């Protein structure tokens, strides 16, 4: 909280009701009273206050701040697994998105409960919760979300197919590092197409797509026969 002294007398209501007349030289705010920093800055800018020089924090308050900062650094550097171990001591394993910041927040909540006297539960499997993505290895960045992992796999698969077509090696892997099989989804088998259900123009297009010569065919049955003959060739 900022402090200073009055350099121009003015009235002020610290509780919003009772007005005090502050004389020049009065400490502001007086002992036991508080004002928002924005209010203090406004009075300084208006020429009513002179801001005092900052002083060192009391030893006990500085110690408390050092403890909080040390705890923040320790948890920020912890792996996802270490954080889940702490969270599980609440009696419920962590469930949700594996975002490191969320794990840190949940771990802080549990550590506070323990400091306030709550007994930690040691019998809970920290990995039994429902999460959206796999755990990261200690010291490594949190993996991408499940959706991002799928997109990454698709991109790798497409790259692998292009590499295979060019005679290259398939190096695509899934999010666990396992190699993906070469080649994409297989086209629907030709035998699965119900030729009888297709119209004549659809049969002609199918024949053209398959490179089947149907110039001698006049009827639908003859076109189907030619397509089947071409398929067997």
C-alpha positions as a printed Julia matrix, in Angstrom:
233×3 Matrix{Float64}:
   0.0     0.0     0.0
   1.28    3.45   -0.91
   1.86    6.08    1.78
   2.67    9.78    1.81
   1.96   13.07    3.53
  -0.56   15.86    2.99
   0.9    18.95    1.29
  -2.45   20.68    0.72
  -5.25   20.42    3.29
  -8.41   18.65    2.12
 -11.4    16.72    3.53
 -11.54   12.96    3.04
 -13.92   10.17    4.16
 -11.92    6.96    4.64
 -15.07    4.95    5.41
 -17.12    6.71    2.76
 -19.33    8.41    5.44
 -17.39   10.25    8.13
 -15.34   13.14    6.75
 -11.96   14.02    8.25
 -10.17   17.3     7.55
  -6.55   16.49    6.84
  -4.02   19.19    7.72
  -0.75   19.81    5.96
   1.91   17.36    7.14
  -0.58   14.65    8.11
   0.46   11.11    7.27
  -1.72    9.62    4.57
  -3.39    7.28    5.01
  -3.38    7.42    8.8
  -2.57    4.24   10.75
  -5.35    1.68   10.42
  -6.86    3.23    7.29
  -6.53    2.03    3.7
  -7.08    3.63    0.32
  -6.88    2.21   -3.19
  -3.68    2.93   -5.09
  -5.73    4.6    -7.83
  -7.22    7.03   -5.26
  -3.79    7.72   -3.8
  -2.31    8.39   -7.26
  -5.2    10.76   -8.07
  -4.57   12.82   -4.92
  -0.85   12.97   -5.73
  -1.6    14.12   -9.28
  -4.01   16.78   -7.96
  -1.31   18.2    -5.69
  -2.82   17.17   -2.33
  -0.29   14.48   -1.43
   3.41   13.87   -1.65
   4.22   10.2    -2.06
   6.61    8.8     0.52
   9.69    6.78   -0.37
   9.18    3.04   -0.48
  10.54    1.2     2.51
  11.59   -2.4     2.93
   8.85   -4.81    3.88
   8.72   -6.04    7.46
  10.84   -9.16    7.88
   7.87  -11.47    8.49
   5.94  -10.19    5.47
   9.0   -10.56    3.24
   9.45  -14.12    4.49
   5.85  -14.94    3.62
   6.34  -13.59    0.11
   9.55  -15.58   -0.31
   7.7   -18.77    0.69
   4.95  -18.13   -1.88
   7.45  -17.38   -4.65
   9.51  -20.48   -3.82
   6.37  -22.65   -3.93
   5.39  -21.16   -7.29
   8.83  -21.89   -8.75
   8.84  -25.44   -7.4
   5.41  -26.3    -8.83
   6.08  -24.59  -12.16
   9.18  -26.75  -12.63
   7.39  -29.98  -11.62
   6.4   -32.55  -14.23
   2.77  -33.32  -15.02
   3.13  -36.65  -13.18
   4.49  -35.0   -10.01
   1.58  -32.55  -10.03
  -0.96  -35.35  -10.51
   0.61  -37.19   -7.55
  -0.02  -34.12   -5.37
  -3.58  -33.64   -6.64
  -4.45  -37.3    -5.98
  -3.74  -36.74   -2.26
  -7.1   -34.91   -2.19
  -8.81  -38.29   -2.61
  -9.77  -37.67   -6.26
  -7.43  -38.12   -9.24
  -7.04  -35.26  -11.69
  -9.46  -35.28  -14.61
  -9.64  -32.79  -17.46
  -7.39  -31.15  -19.99
  -3.69  -31.79  -19.43
  -2.72  -28.12  -19.43
   0.28  -27.52  -17.17
  -1.14  -24.31  -15.69
  -4.35  -26.1   -14.63
  -2.35  -28.88  -13.0
  -0.31  -26.31  -11.08
  -3.47  -24.56   -9.85
  -5.05  -27.83   -8.67
  -1.8   -28.86   -6.95
  -1.65  -25.49   -5.13
  -5.2   -26.0    -3.88
  -4.31  -29.41   -2.46
  -1.1   -28.19   -0.8
  -3.09  -25.37    0.83
  -5.64  -27.88    2.15
  -2.84  -29.94    3.67
  -1.28  -26.84    5.27
  -4.67  -26.06    6.78
  -4.78  -29.47    8.44
  -6.38  -31.8     5.86
  -4.93  -35.33    5.92
  -3.53  -36.42    2.52
  -5.05  -39.55    0.96
  -2.32  -41.95   -0.17
  -4.4   -44.77   -1.66
  -5.58  -43.04   -4.88
  -4.03  -43.91   -8.24
  -3.04  -40.48   -9.65
  -3.42  -41.78  -13.22
  -6.96  -43.13  -12.87
  -8.66  -39.87  -13.86
 -10.04  -39.1   -17.31
  -7.7   -36.81  -19.22
  -7.73  -35.54  -22.8
  -4.16  -36.45  -23.66
  -1.26  -38.64  -22.44
   1.15  -37.62  -19.7
   4.36  -35.89  -20.64
   7.7   -37.34  -19.65
   9.48  -35.52  -16.81
  11.32  -32.49  -18.13
   9.43  -32.46  -21.42
   6.71  -30.11  -22.62
   3.1   -31.15  -22.21
   2.0   -33.02  -25.38
  -0.61  -31.48  -27.71
  -4.3   -32.08  -27.12
  -5.92  -35.21  -28.48
  -7.46  -33.33  -31.4
  -4.15  -31.74  -32.31
  -2.45  -35.13  -32.11
  -4.94  -36.59  -34.58
  -4.35  -33.69  -37.0
  -0.63  -34.19  -36.65
  -0.96  -37.88  -37.43
  -3.02  -37.13  -40.55
  -0.38  -34.7   -41.78
   2.37  -37.22  -41.14
   0.37  -39.95  -42.87
  -0.07  -37.8   -45.98
   3.65  -37.01  -45.99
   4.43  -40.72  -45.65
   2.19  -41.6   -48.59
   3.9   -39.01  -50.76
   7.29  -40.31  -49.66
   6.28  -43.9   -50.42
   5.11  -42.88  -53.9
   8.51  -41.33  -54.49
  10.33  -44.38  -53.14
  11.08  -42.79  -49.79
  10.94  -44.25  -46.29
   7.83  -43.98  -44.11
   8.83  -42.04  -40.99
   5.37  -41.0   -39.8
   4.53  -41.81  -36.17
   1.56  -41.42  -33.83
   1.65  -39.34  -30.62
   3.28  -42.26  -28.79
   6.18  -42.45  -31.26
   5.0   -45.67  -32.94
   5.4   -45.78  -36.76
   2.21  -45.5   -38.78
   1.54  -48.13  -41.46
   2.51  -47.13  -45.0
  -0.36  -46.26  -47.31
  -3.63  -44.61  -46.44
  -7.15  -45.94  -46.39
  -7.75  -48.49  -49.11
 -10.32  -47.64  -51.78
 -13.58  -49.49  -51.75
 -13.18  -52.87  -53.45
 -14.44  -52.95  -57.0
 -16.49  -56.05  -56.21
 -18.48  -54.03  -53.68
 -19.99  -51.83  -56.43
 -23.53  -52.93  -57.36
 -23.42  -52.43  -61.11
 -27.04  -53.44  -61.55
 -28.15  -50.55  -59.33
 -26.33  -47.96  -61.45
 -27.91  -46.05  -64.3
 -26.54  -46.31  -67.82
 -24.77  -42.95  -67.67
 -23.27  -43.87  -64.28
 -22.01  -47.15  -65.78
 -20.47  -45.26  -68.7
 -18.67  -42.93  -66.29
 -17.47  -45.87  -64.19
 -16.16  -47.6   -67.31
 -14.32  -44.45  -68.33
 -12.8   -44.12  -64.84
 -11.57  -47.72  -65.03
 -10.34  -47.41  -68.58
 -12.76  -50.02  -69.92
 -13.67  -49.82  -73.63
 -17.47  -50.05  -74.0
 -17.73  -48.69  -77.54
 -19.18  -52.0   -78.76
 -21.75  -52.2   -75.94
 -25.25  -51.02  -76.79
 -27.32  -52.03  -73.77
 -26.92  -51.71  -70.03
 -26.32  -55.45  -69.74
 -23.55  -55.29  -72.34
 -21.92  -52.35  -70.54
 -21.99  -54.28  -67.24
 -20.52  -57.32  -68.98
 -17.73  -55.21  -70.45
 -16.94  -53.62  -67.06
 -16.81  -57.05  -65.38
 -14.59  -58.35  -68.16
 -12.31  -55.37  -67.8
 -12.14  -55.87  -64.02
 -11.12  -59.51  -64.42
  -8.46  -58.73  -66.99
